[in-house]
């Protein structure tokens, strides 16, 4: 199985976009997770970014509910951080 995955990752345009997207998600994680309140950071991870929507996984429903409450201010925090760097 490992050889097949390696072959897939090394082939054509689809793999380049897959690797690029994975690198993009890692970069988003590096930026977004520290912007969350400290107690949330360890319970959240970046799942995806598509069509302008960031998907954050929460480890449990309580964290997810609190994260929804914070969601309104998160885009401003991210934008502010990106403008400073």
Secondary structure, DSSP 8 states (H G I E B T S, - for coil): -HHHHHHHHHSHHHHHHHHHHHHHHHHHHHHHGGGS-HHHHTTEEEEEEETTEEEEEESSHHHHHHHHHHHHHHHHHHHHHHHH-
